[in-house]
Amino acid sequence: MSSLVAAASALRGAYPEREEERLSRLDEMAERLAGGVTRRWRAHRSGLELVPGRVDLHAAGMAAASEADLRAAAAGLRVSLREGPFADAAVARCFALVRESAERTIGQRHYDVQLMGGFALLHGMVAEMETGEGKTLSATLPAAAAALAGVPVHVVTVNDYLARRDAEAMGAVYRALGLSVGLVVSGMEPAARRAAYACDVTYCTNKEVAFDYLKDRITLGGRPSRLSLLLERLSDAPSRVERLIHRGLHFAIVDEADSVLVDEARTPLIIADRRDASEEVELYRTALALAGELEAGRDFAVDERERQLRILEAGSRHLAELAAAHAGILAGRRRREELVRQALTALHLFHRDQHYLVGEDRVKIIDEYTGRVMPDRSWEQGLHQMLEVKEGVALTARQETRARISYQRFFRRYLRLAGMTGTASEVAAELQAIYRLPVVRIPTHRPLCRSDQGERVLPTTDARWDAIVERIRELHAVGRPVLVGTRSLAASETLSLRLHAAKLPHQVLNARQDREEAEIVARAGQRGRITVATNMAGRGTDILLGPGVAELGGLHVIATERHEARRIDRQLFGRAGRQGDPGSYEAIVSLEDELFAVHAGPLERRLVDAALRRPGLAERGVSLALSRCQRAAERRHARVRHDLLKRDRDLDAMLAFSGRPE
């Protein structure tokens, strides 16, 4: 942390950020292999278990202090923290001050485990904290400590609702210490953003903070030296620095770190100019019509596992024949096949109510990990327009890239980075290799009372839905609330129809109801409540049990499919049994689910066949096969993220050579 304070001080007035370190593939492999050792060593050496005791040494003095005394203590910490490294004694005093401030202003007092989580964040780790353990309050500790040291802090969340909620809920804690709090959400003007980033602590979303950085890159026209920027400010001419939105990348605390740093890392962020695409409507229609004439297996091959499609030699000849009537725009083989390949992709690899939904005369992308709509995003290279023509909605303008960056490269440019989430263990090696972020698990405030009721595997999708409806009926009959997680919007609506037929009252939460998300999730723990949700469920919102529900066994969670990432399953299961409440979970899946259909190899299929011939081993054998499919999917997604990072680096090198901004 001392290097961060020193760097922020030395670079004040310019644009502080970390120079990107280019690791070789061998170095990255070494980082991954060393990740587990490093993680255990850092957790052991960090002394997390000693933090509460050190903080408690200052508790009596803080409790007896007046409001003026607390402000004076904060002012004193500003001086001492800027003089050198963050010593344990200074951190303990600062944490005690923040804890006292939180109790007086918002009526919340940090638990010991939150003090431990805050210490881990301050020292550049990912704190893995169970659902409901209070990550939002934990973040005030390192944020206030860094801000008092003169280091600007960005607390990064996954959506505008959470950024606004957390800034409003925690703002009083900071202001009582003489710190300013800013908020950046979508729709704000540059001047308002600039003012928000000028605050000591700024709450923002990953999308907004990264896009604002890209806008600054365009303003700067590259990566000018600190000296040139400082000289520019001294001249009479207008300075580029005055038009910047950020004041550098100092310290980021990333909430839902696995979602932002891993899941979101599969898609680059792009700022583009729009150009009229109306003249291309007929071209897209023709490409879709030609694609509809081609036959899978004969003319083209689909790789569901890799989400890729290629035109075969026979298909190339067939396409040339079909295109003869469209001479001119489809005369060239390369352009013709690329257009038709995009059309085939739109027809066979992107499905309505799974990858996107149609509303307000628009095609809106659905994030497959969170289940949320991403209205401001679009697919590249004409694919989005192809889908719009496919669905018969208004055509949006095509985009020409002006600047782009991946989340991986963006967040690695912070001088200091930390994260918190409930599910990081599965990607700990990747977080270590890509971001140099060790993961440390924080114990729970109260013992977990969450029971695992196993997994049932049914042969068909229909059998799976029948079993789920019957299980819900059983639980509803005794008054237990049930949260059912589905992988897609379409699946949630399929289950809803079956529940209606069974006369079981329920609430559906998917991308169509994302505005009511927090309210729906908050009520999911009430007696007799049935909530069907895509895997957006619970992000940032606690499910509190209603009166008498704990005596019934608490919230019961049902997963209707395994996700391609084990973390997403664990996020869903983590909605039950929060903060020592009773709760339980189970999975009811089928062999026709996408995970098995797409990712099962010959070994997994033989394993399932063998298990089904021996009834006593069927459930165990099929679960093992599904687990292998899940790990295969995780490896594929990790490879996609690595390839994106490599392409991003290569493109950056090319643009740097040409003198253009990234």
C-alpha positions in Angstrom: 0.0 0.0 0.0 2.9 2.3 0.6 3.8 2.3 -3.1 0.3 3.4 -3.9 0.5 6.3 -1.5 3.9 7.3 -2.9 2.7 7.0 -6.5 -0.4 9.0 -6.0 1.6 11.7 -4.3 4.3 11.8 -7.0 1.8 11.8 -9.9 -0.8 14.2 -8.5 -1.9 16.6 -11.3 -1.1 14.2 -14.2 -2.8 10.9 -15.0 -1.6 8.2 -12.6 -2.0 4.6 -13.8 0.2 1.5 -13.8 2.3 0.7 -16.8 1.1 -2.5 -18.3 3.3 -5.5 -17.6 3.6 -7.8 -20.6 3.9 -11.4 -19.3 4.9 -14.2 -21.5 2.7 -17.3 -21.8 5.2 -19.1 -19.7 5.1 -16.4 -17.0 1.3 -16.6 -16.9 1.4 -20.4 -16.5 3.9 -19.9 -13.6 1.5 -17.4 -12.0 -1.3 -19.9 -12.3 0.7 -22.7 -10.8 2.0 -20.5 -8.0 -1.5 -19.0 -7.4 -2.5 -21.6 -4.8 0.8 -21.4 -2.9 0.7 -17.6 -3.0 -2.9 -17.5 -1.9 -2.2 -19.7 1.2 1.0 -17.9 2.0 -0.7 -14.5 1.8 -3.6 -15.6 3.9 -1.3 -17.0 6.5 1.0 -14.0 6.6 -1.7 -11.4 6.4 -2.6 -11.8 10.0 -6.3 -11.4 9.3 -7.3 -13.2 12.6 -5.4 -10.5 14.5 -7.2 -7.5 13.0 -10.3 -7.5 15.2 -8.2 -7.5 18.4 -6.1 -4.6 17.2 -9.1 -2.6 16.3 -10.8 -3.3 19.6 -7.8 -1.7 21.4 -9.1 1.7 20.2 -12.8 0.9 20.7 -13.3 2.5 24.1 -11.5 5.7 23.1 -13.6 6.1 20.0 -16.9 5.4 21.8 -16.1 8.1 24.3 -15.1 10.7 21.7 -17.4 13.5 20.6 -18.2 14.2 17.0 -15.6 16.9 16.9 -13.0 14.5 18.4 -13.8 12.0 15.7 -13.2 14.6 13.0 -10.0 15.6 14.7 -8.9 11.9 14.7 -9.7 11.6 11.0 -7.6 14.8 10.3 -4.7 13.3 12.3 -4.9 10.1 10.4 -4.7 12.1 7.1 -1.3 13.4 8.2 0.1 10.1 9.6 -1.1 7.9 6.7 0.5 10.2 4.1 3.9 10.1 5.9 4.6 6.5 5.0 3.4 2.9 4.7 0.2 1.8 6.3 1.4 0.3 9.6 -0.9 -2.2 11.3 -1.3 0.2 14.2 -2.5 3.0 11.9 -4.8 0.7 10.0 -6.3 -0.5 13.3 -7.0 3.0 14.5 -8.5 4.0 11.2 -10.7 0.9 11.1 -11.9 1.7 14.7 -12.7 5.2 13.6 -14.7 4.1 10.6 -16.5 1.5 12.7 -17.5 4.1 15.2 -18.6 6.5 12.4 -20.8 3.8 10.8 -22.5 2.9 14.1 -23.3 6.6 14.8 -24.4 7.6 11.3 -26.2 4.6 9.8 -26.7 2.3 12.9 -24.4 -0.4 11.6 -21.3 -1.7 13.4 -18.7 -3.7 11.6 -18.5 -7.4 12.7 -15.1 -8.9 13.3 -15.3 -10.8 10.0 -16.0 -7.5 8.2 -12.9 -6.0 9.7 -10.9 -8.9 8.4 -12.5 -8.5 4.9 -11.6 -4.8 4.9 -8.0 -5.5 5.9 -7.7 -8.0 3.0 -9.1 -5.4 0.6 -6.7 -2.8 1.8 -3.8 -5.1 1.1 -4.8 -5.9 -2.5 -6.6 -9.2 -2.2 -10.0 -10.6 -3.3 -12.0 -11.2 -0.1 -14.4 -14.2 -0.6 -17.3 -13.5 1.8 -20.5 -15.5 1.9 -23.8 -14.0 0.8 -25.3 -11.7 3.4 -22.0 -11.1 5.2 -22.0 -7.4 4.5 -19.5 -6.8 1.7 -20.9 -3.3 1.2 -20.2 -2.2 4.7 -16.8 -4.0 4.7 -15.7 -1.8 1.7 -16.0 1.4 3.7 -13.0 0.4 5.8 -10.3 0.2 3.0 -12.0 3.0 1.0 -11.9 5.4 4.0 -8.4 4.4 4.9 -7.1 5.0 1.4 -9.0 8.2 1.0 -7.7 9.6 4.3 -4.2 8.9 2.9 -5.0 11.1 -0.1 -5.6 8.2 -2.5 -8.8 8.5 -4.7 -10.9 5.4 -4.5 -13.3 3.9 -7.0 -15.8 1.4 -5.5 -17.0 -0.5 -8.6 -20.3 -2.3 -8.7 -22.1 -4.2 -11.4 -25.1 -1.9 -12.1 -26.5 1.6 -11.6 -29.0 0.5 -8.9 -26.3 -0.9 -6.7 -23.9 2.0 -7.2 -26.6 4.5 -6.3 -27.9 2.4 -3.4 -24.4 1.9 -1.9 -23.3 5.5 -2.3 -26.5 6.7 -0.6 -26.4 4.0 2.2 -22.7 4.5 3.0 -22.2 8.2 2.2 -22.9 9.4 5.8 -20.0 7.2 7.1 -17.5 9.0 4.9 -18.9 12.5 5.3 -18.7 12.1 9.1 -14.9 11.7 8.6 -14.6 14.8 6.4 -14.5 12.7 3.1 -16.5 13.5 0.0 -18.5 10.9 -1.9 -19.3 10.8 -5.6 -21.6 8.7 -7.8 -21.3 7.9 -11.5 -24.2 6.2 -13.3 -25.3 6.1 -16.9 -26.7 9.3 -18.5 -24.5 11.8 -16.6 -22.9 14.7 -18.4 -19.1 14.9 -18.6 -19.0 17.8 -16.1 -21.0 15.9 -13.5 -18.8 12.8 -14.0 -15.7 14.9 -13.6 -17.0 16.3 -10.3 -17.9 12.8 -9.1 -14.5 11.5 -9.8 -12.9 14.4 -8.0 -14.4 13.2 -4.8 -12.4 11.2 -2.2 -14.6 8.0 -2.8 -16.5 7.5 -6.0 -19.2 4.7 -6.4 -19.5 3.7 -10.1 -20.2 0.7 -12.3 -17.6 -1.2 -14.2 -19.0 -0.1 -17.5 -19.1 3.6 -16.8 -15.7 3.8 -15.2 -14.0 1.9 -18.1 -15.8 3.8 -20.8 -14.8 7.1 -19.1 -11.2 5.9 -19.2 -11.5 5.2 -23.0 -12.9 8.7 -23.6 -9.9 10.1 -21.8 -7.6 8.0 -24.0 -9.3 9.5 -27.1 -8.8 13.0 -25.5 -5.2 12.4 -24.8 -4.6 10.8 -28.2 -2.4 8.1 -26.9 -0.4 7.8 -23.7 1.5 11.1 -23.3 4.2 11.4 -20.7 3.5 13.0 -17.3 6.0 15.8 -18.1 4.2 16.7 -21.4 0.8 16.9 -19.6 2.3 19.1 -16.8 3.9 21.4 -19.3 0.7 21.7 -21.2 -1.1 22.8 -18.1 1.5 25.6 -17.6 1.0 27.0 -21.1 -1.6 29.5 -22.1 -3.2 27.1 -24.6 -6.2 25.0 -23.5 -4.9 21.9 -21.8 -6.2 18.4 -22.6 -6.0 17.6 -18.9 -8.8 20.1 -18.2 -11.1 18.0 -20.6 -10.3 14.7 -18.9 -13.0 12.9 -16.9 -10.9 10.8 -14.6 -7.9 12.0 -12.6 -6.1 8.7 -13.0 -6.5 5.1 -11.9 -5.4 4.9 -8.2 -7.3 2.3 -6.2 -10.3 0.2 -7.2 -12.4 -1.9 -4.9 -14.4 -4.2 -7.2 -17.7 -5.7 -5.9 -18.8 -9.0 -7.5 -15.2 -9.3 -8.5 -15.6 -12.6 -10.2 -18.4 -11.2 -12.4 -16.5 -8.1 -13.4 -13.0 -9.4 -13.6 -13.7 -12.8 -15.1 -17.2 -13.1 -16.6 -17.2 -9.6 -18.2 -13.6 -10.1 -19.4 -15.0 -12.2 -22.4 -16.2 -9.0 -24.2 -14.1 -6.0 -25.1 -15.3 -2.5 -24.4 -15.6 -0.4 -27.5 -16.3 3.3 -28.3 -17.5 3.7 -31.8 -18.9 6.2 -34.3 -22.2 5.2 -35.8 -22.8 5.2 -39.5 -26.0 4.7 -41.3 -26.8 1.0 -42.1 -30.2 1.5 -43.7 -28.8 0.8 -47.1 -27.6 -2.6 -45.9 -31.0 -3.9 -44.9 -31.5 -5.7 -48.2 -28.0 -7.1 -48.1 -28.7 -8.7 -44.6 -32.1 -10.0 -45.8 -30.4 -11.6 -48.8 -27.7 -13.2 -46.7 -30.4 -14.6 -44.3 -32.4 -16.0 -47.2 -29.3 -17.7 -48.7 -28.3 -19.0 -45.2 -31.8 -20.5 -44.9 -31.1 -22.5 -48.1 -28.0 -24.2 -46.6 -28.2 -27.5 -44.8 -26.3 -28.3 -41.6 -23.8 -31.1 -41.9 -23.7 -30.9 -45.7 -23.1 -27.2 -46.3 -21.9 -26.0 -43.0 -20.7 -27.3 -39.6 -21.7 -26.0 -36.2 -19.5 -26.4 -33.2 -21.9 -25.8 -30.2 -19.1 -26.2 -27.7 -16.9 -23.5 -29.2 -19.9 -21.4 -30.4 -18.4 -21.3 -33.9 -19.6 -22.1 -37.4 -17.8 -22.7 -40.7 -18.9 -23.2 -44.2 -17.8 -26.4 -45.8 -16.5 -26.8 -49.3 -19.8 -28.2 -50.6 -21.6 -25.3 -49.0 -19.2 -22.9 -50.7 -20.1 -24.4 -54.1 -23.8 -24.4 -53.2 -23.7 -20.8 -52.1 -22.0 -19.7 -55.3 -24.9 -21.2 -57.2 -27.5 -19.6 -55.0 -25.8 -16.2 -55.2 -25.7 -16.2 -59.0 -29.0 -14.4 -59.0 -27.5 -11.7 -56.8 -24.5 -10.7 -58.9 -22.8 -7.5 -57.7 -23.0 -7.3 -53.9 -22.5 -11.0 -53.5 -20.2 -11.6 -56.4 -17.0 -11.9 -54.4 -16.5 -15.2 -52.6 -14.9 -13.9 -49.5 -17.5 -11.2 -48.8 -20.3 -13.5 -49.7 -19.2 -16.3 -47.4 -18.5 -13.9 -44.5 -22.0 -12.4 -44.8 -23.7 -15.7 -45.0 -21.6 -17.1 -42.1 -22.8 -14.2 -40.0 -26.4 -15.0 -41.1 -25.9 -18.6 -40.2 -24.5 -17.6 -36.8 -27.6 -15.4 -36.2 -29.9 -18.3 -37.2 -28.2 -21.2 -35.4 -26.1 -19.9 -32.5 -28.0 -16.9 -31.1 -31.5 -17.7 -29.8 -34.2 -15.3 -28.7 -35.0 -15.3 -25.0 -31.7 -17.0 -24.3 -29.0 -14.8 -25.8 -31.2 -11.8 -26.4 -34.8 -10.5 -26.1 -36.8 -8.3 -28.4 -38.6 -5.3 -26.8 -39.3 -1.7 -27.7 -38.5 -2.5 -31.3 -34.9 -3.4 -30.4 -32.7 -6.5 -30.0 -31.3 -6.4 -26.4 -28.4 -8.6 -25.3 -29.0 -10.8 -22.3 -25.9 -11.4 -20.2 -25.6 -15.2 -19.8 -24.0 -15.0 -16.4 -26.3 -12.4 -14.7 -29.5 -12.8 -16.7 -29.7 -9.0 -17.0 -30.4 -7.0 -20.1 -27.5 -5.0 -21.4 -29.3 -2.3 -23.5 -26.2 -0.3 -24.3 -24.3 -3.1 -25.9 -24.3 -4.6 -29.3 -22.5 -7.4 -31.1 -19.7 -6.5 -33.6 -19.1 -6.9 -37.3 -22.7 -6.7 -38.4 -24.0 -9.6 -36.3 -26.3 -7.3 -34.3 -27.8 -5.8 -37.5 -28.2 -9.4 -38.8 -30.2 -10.3 -35.7 -32.4 -7.2 -36.1 -33.3 -8.1 -39.6 -33.9 -11.7 -38.5 -36.4 -10.4 -35.8 -37.9 -7.7 -38.0 -37.1 -4.7 -35.8 -35.6 -1.3 -36.7 -32.1 -1.5 -37.9 -29.5 0.4 -35.7 -26.5 2.1 -37.1 -23.3 0.1 -37.5 -20.4 1.1 -35.5 -16.8 1.9 -36.5 -14.4 1.4 -33.6 -12.5 4.5 -32.2 -11.2 3.0 -29.1 -11.4 -0.4 -27.3 -10.0 -2.2 -24.3 -10.8 -5.3 -22.4 -11.7 -5.3 -18.7 -8.5 -7.3 -18.0 -6.2 -4.7 -19.4 -8.2 -1.8 -17.9 -8.3 -3.0 -14.3 -4.6 -4.0 -14.4 -3.8 -0.4 -15.0 -5.0 0.6 -11.5 -2.1 1.3 -9.1 -4.0 -0.8 -6.6 -6.7 -3.3 -7.1 -8.9 -5.3 -4.7 -12.1 -7.2 -5.0 -14.9 -8.9 -3.0 -17.4 -11.6 -3.9 -19.1 -14.6 -2.5 -17.6 -16.9 -5.2 -14.0 -16.6 -6.2 -12.3 -19.9 -5.2 -13.1 -21.5 -8.6 -11.3 -18.8 -10.5 -8.5 -18.0 -7.9 -5.8 -19.2 -10.3 -7.0 -16.9 -13.1 -7.3 -13.9 -10.7 -3.7 -14.5 -9.6 -2.3 -15.0 -13.1 -4.1 -12.1 -14.8 -4.5 -9.5 -12.0 -1.9 -10.7 -9.4 -4.9 -10.8 -7.0 -4.7 -13.5 -4.3 -8.0 -14.8 -3.0 -8.5 -15.1 0.8 -11.6 -16.7 2.3 -13.2 -14.7 5.1 -15.0 -16.8 7.8 -18.7 -16.2 8.4 -20.1 -14.1 11.3 -22.3 -17.0 12.4 -22.0 -20.7 11.6 -23.6 -21.7 8.3 -26.9 -23.7 8.6 -27.3 -24.4 4.9 -28.0 -28.0 4.0 -27.2 -29.7 0.6 -30.1 -32.0 -0.4 -28.2 -33.4 -3.4 -28.9 -33.6 -7.1 -31.5 -35.5 -9.1 -30.9 -36.3 -12.7 -33.9 -37.0 -15.0 -33.6 -38.4 -18.5 -35.7 -35.8 -20.3 -36.5 -32.1 -20.0 -40.2 -32.8 -19.5 -39.5 -35.2 -16.7 -37.3 -32.6 -15.1 -40.0 -29.9 -15.2 -42.6 -32.4 -13.8 -40.2 -33.2 -10.9 -39.6 -29.6 -10.1 -43.3 -28.6 -10.1 -44.0 -31.6 -7.7 -41.1 -30.6 -5.4 -42.4 -27.0 -5.3 -45.9 -28.2 -4.5 -44.6 -30.2 -1.6 -42.6 -27.3 -0.1 -45.4 -24.8 -0.8 -47.9 -27.0 1.1 -46.0 -26.6 4.3 -45.4 -22.8 3.8 -41.7 -22.8 3.0 -40.5 -20.1 0.5 -38.9 -21.5 -2.6 -36.4 -19.8 -5.0 -36.0 -21.6 -8.3 -33.1 -20.7 -10.5 -33.2 -21.1 -14.3 -30.5 -20.5 -16.8 -32.5 -18.5 -19.4 -35.5 -16.3 -19.8 -37.2 -18.9 -21.9 -36.7 -21.6 -19.2 -38.2 -19.3 -16.5 -41.3 -18.7 -18.6 -41.6 -22.4 -19.4 -41.7 -23.2 -15.7 -44.1 -20.3 -15.1 -46.6 -21.8 -17.5 -46.4 -25.2 -15.7 -46.8 -23.5 -12.3 -49.9 -21.7 -13.6 -51.3 -25.0 -14.8 -50.6 -26.5 -11.4 -52.4 -23.5 -9.8 -49.2 -22.6 -7.8 -49.0 -18.8 -7.2 -45.5 -17.5 -8.0 -43.4 -14.5 -9.1 -41.1 -14.5 -12.2 -37.9 -12.6 -12.2 -36.0 -12.4 -15.5 -34.7 -9.9 -18.0 -38.3 -8.6 -18.6 -38.7 -7.6 -15.0 -35.2 -6.4 -14.2 -36.5 -3.0 -13.0 -38.3 -4.7 -10.1 -35.4 -7.0 -9.3 -34.5 -5.8 -5.9 -38.1 -5.7 -4.7 -38.9 -9.2 -6.0 -35.8 -10.8 -4.5 -36.3 -9.0 -1.2 -39.7 -10.7 -0.8 -38.5 -14.2 -1.8 -38.1 -15.2 1.8 -41.7 -14.7 2.9 -43.9 -17.6 4.0 -45.3 -19.6 1.0 -43.5 -17.4 -1.5 -42.5 -19.1 -4.9 -39.9 -17.1 -6.9 -38.7 -18.2 -10.3 -35.6 -16.3 -11.3 -32.8 -16.4 -13.9 -29.3 -16.4 -12.4 -29.6 -12.7 -11.8 -31.3 -13.6 -8.6 -30.0 -11.9 -5.4 -27.2 -9.8 -6.8 -26.7 -7.3 -4.1 -30.1 -7.8 -2.4 -30.5 -9.8 0.8 -33.3 -12.3 1.1 -34.7 -11.9 4.7 -36.8 -14.6 6.1 -40.4 -13.8 7.0 -42.0 -14.5 10.4 -42.1 -18.2 11.3 -40.1 -19.2 8.1 -37.0 -20.2 10.1 -39.0 -22.7 12.1 -40.1 -24.3 8.8 -36.5 -24.7 7.6 -35.9 -21.4 5.9 -35.6 -20.7 2.2 -35.2 -23.6 -0.1 -33.3 -23.1 -3.4 -33.8 -25.3 -6.5 -31.4 -25.2 -9.5 -33.1 -26.4 -12.7 -29.8 -26.7 -14.7 -26.2 -26.7 -13.9 -24.5 -23.5 -15.3 -21.3 -23.6 -17.3 -19.5 -22.1 -14.3 -19.7 -23.7 -10.9 -19.6 -20.2 -9.3 -23.0 -19.3 -10.8 -24.5 -22.4 -9.2 -22.9 -21.5 -5.9 -24.2 -18.0 -6.1 -27.7 -19.3 -6.5 -27.3 -21.8 -3.6 -25.8 -19.1 -1.5 -29.2 -17.3 -1.4 -30.3 -19.8 1.3 -28.9 -19.9 4.8 -27.6 -16.3 4.9 -26.0 -15.0 8.2 -26.8 -18.2 10.1 -30.4 -18.6 9.0 -31.5 -22.1 8.2 -31.9 -23.0 4.6 -31.4 -25.8 2.0 -30.7 -26.3 -1.7 -30.9 -29.0 -4.3 -30.4 -29.4 -8.1 -33.0 -31.1 -10.4 -31.5 -31.4 -13.9 -31.8 -33.5 -17.0 -29.6 -35.2 -19.5 -31.1 -33.0 -22.2 -29.8 -29.8 -20.6 -27.5 -27.7 -22.7 -24.4 -28.4 -20.5 -24.4 -32.1 -21.3 -25.6 -31.7 -24.9 -22.9 -29.3 -25.8 -19.9 -30.2 -23.6 -20.1 -33.9 -23.1 -17.3 -35.8 -24.9 -17.1 -39.5 -25.6 -15.8 -40.3 -22.1 -18.7 -38.5 -20.4 -21.3 -40.1 -22.6 -19.8 -43.6 -21.9 -19.8 -42.8 -18.2 -23.5 -41.9 -18.4 -24.4 -45.0 -20.4 -22.5 -47.2 -17.9 -24.2 -45.5 -14.9 -27.7 -45.9 -16.4 -27.1 -49.6 -16.8 -26.4 -50.0 -13.1 -29.2 -48.3 -11.2 -27.4 -48.1 -8.0 -24.7 -45.9 -9.6 -26.8 -43.9 -11.9 -27.2 -40.7 -9.9 -23.5 -40.7 -8.8 -22.2 -41.5 -12.3 -24.3 -39.0 -14.1 -23.4 -36.3 -11.6 -19.8 -37.1 -12.2 -20.2 -36.8 -15.9 -22.0 -33.4 -15.5 -19.2 -32.2 -13.3 -16.7 -33.1 -16.0 -18.8 -31.2 -18.6 -18.9 -28.2 -16.3 -15.1 -28.1 -15.9 -14.7 -28.5 -19.6 -16.9 -25.4 -20.2 -14.9 -23.5 -17.6 -11.7 -24.3 -19.4 -13.1 -23.2 -22.7 -14.3 -19.9 -21.3 -10.9 -19.3 -19.6 -9.3 -19.9 -23.0 -11.7 -17.4 -24.7 -10.7 -14.8 -22.0 -7.0 -15.4 -22.5 -7.4 -15.2 -26.3 -9.2 -11.9 -26.0 -6.4 -10.5 -23.8 -3.8 -11.6 -26.3 -5.7 -10.0 -29.2 -6.2 -6.8 -27.2 -2.4 -6.6 -26.5 -1.5 -7.3 -30.1 -4.0 -4.6 -31.3 -2.6 -2.2 -28.8 0.9 -2.8 -30.1 -0.2 -2.2 -33.7 -2.0 1.0 -32.7 1.0 2.3 -30.7 3.2 1.6 -33.7 0.9 3.6 -35.9 0.6 6.5 -33.4 -3.1 6.0 -32.9 -4.9 5.8 -29.5 -6.0 2.4 -28.3 
